[in-house]
Amino acid sequence: MDDEAARTIGETLAGIYAGVRAGPMRDVPICNDALDVAAIGFRAFGESAVGVVVTPWFMNLIVVPEPPIAAGTSVRVALPAGDVECVPAQLDGFGAILACSLFSPMFEFSDMSSAREAAGEAMKALFDPGLLEEKPAQKPARLDRRALLRGRLSGQEAAS
């Protein structure tokens, strides 16, 4: 799979969810009416397409696996920043997807611009292998025996 094919998959998914928004999800109170449907950051990852779908009721990381995975128990997807647990599902009119909820419901987003930005940042973070690097361990503060004997620990005066 290449990035163009992954973007096409993302746009197809956005079209399907836009239909859901206009139909079964119309006027459902869980929807944030300030938001619309969008496919954000879809890209090829091995033989899969990966991206974020934003709707007025959820923001999900979506993996379209090749070959498709049957619905059932959760699946761990190894991304550059670490494993993500996804739930397999069958999307009517599309087929097999893996979904990982990032936000639901979507009321903390005041507009589509902020939802798009959050989705883009999520994709950036999920594909940042630097997040796997071990951070240097902080050395514990050196215990100063003299300070301890004077009633101070870590530079703080002890209550008298």
C-alpha positions as CSV (number, residue, x, y, z in Angstrom):
1,M,0.0,0.0,0.0
2,D,1.2,3.5,-0.7
3,D,0.2,6.9,0.9
4,E,-2.1,7.8,-1.9
5,A,-4.1,4.6,-1.5
6,A,-4.2,5.3,2.3
7,R,-5.5,8.8,1.8
8,T,-8.2,7.4,-0.6
9,I,-9.2,4.9,2.1
10,G,-9.4,7.8,4.6
11,E,-11.7,9.8,2.3
12,T,-13.9,6.8,1.7
13,L,-14.2,6.3,5.5
14,A,-15.0,10.0,5.9
15,G,-17.8,9.7,3.3
16,I,-19.3,6.7,5.0
17,Y,-19.3,8.5,8.4
18,A,-20.7,11.7,6.8
19,G,-23.6,9.5,5.7
20,V,-24.0,8.2,9.2
21,R,-24.0,11.8,10.5
22,A,-26.7,12.8,8.1
23,G,-28.8,9.8,8.8
24,P,-28.8,7.8,12.0
25,M,-26.7,10.3,14.1
26,R,-28.7,13.3,13.0
27,D,-30.1,15.1,16.1
28,V,-28.5,12.6,18.5
29,P,-27.6,14.5,21.7
30,I,-24.1,13.0,21.9
31,C,-23.1,14.8,18.8
32,N,-21.1,18.1,19.0
33,D,-22.9,20.2,16.3
34,A,-19.8,22.5,16.0
35,L,-18.0,19.5,14.4
36,D,-18.1,17.8,11.0
37,V,-16.6,14.6,9.7
38,A,-13.0,14.4,8.4
39,A,-10.2,11.9,7.7
40,I,-6.9,13.2,9.2
41,G,-3.4,12.1,8.4
42,F,-4.1,8.8,6.6
43,R,-0.9,7.2,5.5
44,A,0.4,3.8,4.5
45,F,2.0,1.7,7.3
46,G,3.2,-1.6,6.0
47,E,0.3,-3.2,4.2
48,S,-2.2,-1.1,6.3
49,A,-3.7,2.3,6.1
50,V,-3.6,4.3,9.4
51,G,-5.2,7.6,10.2
52,V,-7.7,9.4,12.4
53,V,-11.4,9.9,11.7
54,V,-13.1,12.8,13.4
55,T,-16.8,12.9,13.7
56,P,-19.2,14.9,15.9
57,W,-19.4,11.9,18.3
58,F,-15.9,10.4,18.3
59,M,-12.3,10.7,17.3
60,N,-10.8,7.3,16.5
61,L,-7.5,6.1,15.3
62,I,-8.5,3.8,12.4
63,V,-6.3,1.0,11.0
64,V,-7.4,-0.7,7.8
65,P,-5.5,-3.9,8.0
66,E,-4.4,-6.0,5.1
67,P,-5.4,-8.8,5.2
68,P,-8.6,-7.9,7.1
69,I,-9.0,-9.1,10.7
70,A,-12.3,-10.6,11.8
71,A,-14.3,-8.9,14.5
72,G,-13.7,-10.2,17.9
73,T,-11.3,-9.5,20.7
74,S,-9.0,-6.5,20.8
75,V,-5.8,-6.4,18.6
76,R,-2.5,-4.8,19.5
77,V,-1.1,-2.7,16.6
78,A,2.6,-2.0,16.8
79,L,3.2,1.7,15.7
80,P,6.5,3.5,15.9
81,A,5.6,5.1,19.2
82,G,4.4,1.9,20.8
83,D,1.6,-0.6,20.8
84,V,-2.0,0.6,20.5
85,E,-4.9,-1.6,21.5
86,C,-7.6,-1.6,18.8
87,V,-11.1,-3.2,18.5
88,P,-11.8,-5.0,15.2
89,A,-15.1,-4.1,13.6
90,Q,-17.0,-4.4,10.3
91,L,-18.1,-1.1,8.9
92,D,-21.2,-1.4,6.7
93,G,-20.3,-0.4,3.1
94,F,-16.6,-0.7,3.8
95,G,-15.4,-3.9,5.5
96,A,-12.9,-4.6,8.3
97,I,-11.4,-1.9,10.4
98,L,-9.5,-1.6,13.7
99,A,-10.5,1.3,15.9
100,C,-9.0,2.9,18.9
101,S,-11.0,5.6,20.6
102,L,-9.0,8.8,21.2
103,F,-12.0,11.0,22.3
104,S,-15.6,10.3,22.9
105,P,-17.8,12.2,23.2
106,M,-16.4,15.3,21.5
107,F,-17.8,18.2,23.6
108,E,-14.3,19.4,24.7
109,F,-13.7,20.7,21.1
110,S,-15.2,24.1,20.4
111,D,-14.7,23.9,16.6
112,M,-13.5,21.7,13.8
113,S,-10.1,23.4,13.6
114,S,-9.2,22.4,17.2
115,A,-10.5,18.8,16.5
116,R,-8.4,18.6,13.3
117,E,-5.3,19.9,15.2
118,A,-5.7,17.3,18.0
119,A,-6.1,14.5,15.4
120,G,-3.0,15.7,13.6
121,E,-1.0,15.8,16.8
122,A,-2.2,12.3,17.7
123,M,-0.9,11.0,14.4
124,K,2.4,12.8,14.8
125,A,2.8,11.4,18.3
126,L,1.9,7.8,17.2
127,F,4.5,7.8,14.5
128,D,7.3,9.4,16.6
129,P,9.7,6.6,17.4
130,G,11.5,9.0,19.8
131,L,8.7,8.4,22.2
132,L,10.1,4.8,22.7
133,E,13.5,6.0,23.7
134,E,14.2,5.6,27.3
135,K,14.5,8.9,29.1
136,P,17.7,9.3,31.1
137,A,17.0,8.3,34.7
138,Q,17.1,11.2,37.1
139,K,19.7,10.8,39.7
140,P,18.1,10.9,43.2
141,A,18.9,14.0,45.1
142,R,22.1,13.5,47.0
143,L,21.4,13.3,50.7
144,D,23.6,15.7,52.5
145,R,24.3,14.2,55.9
146,R,25.2,17.6,57.4
147,A,21.9,19.1,56.2
148,L,20.0,16.1,57.5
149,L,21.6,16.5,61.0
150,R,20.7,20.2,61.0
151,G,17.0,19.3,60.3
152,R,17.0,20.1,56.6
153,L,16.1,17.7,53.8
154,S,16.5,18.7,50.2
155,G,17.1,22.3,51.1
156,Q,13.9,22.7,53.2
157,E,14.0,23.7,56.8
158,A,12.3,21.2,59.1
159,A,9.3,22.4,61.0
160,S,10.3,23.1,64.6
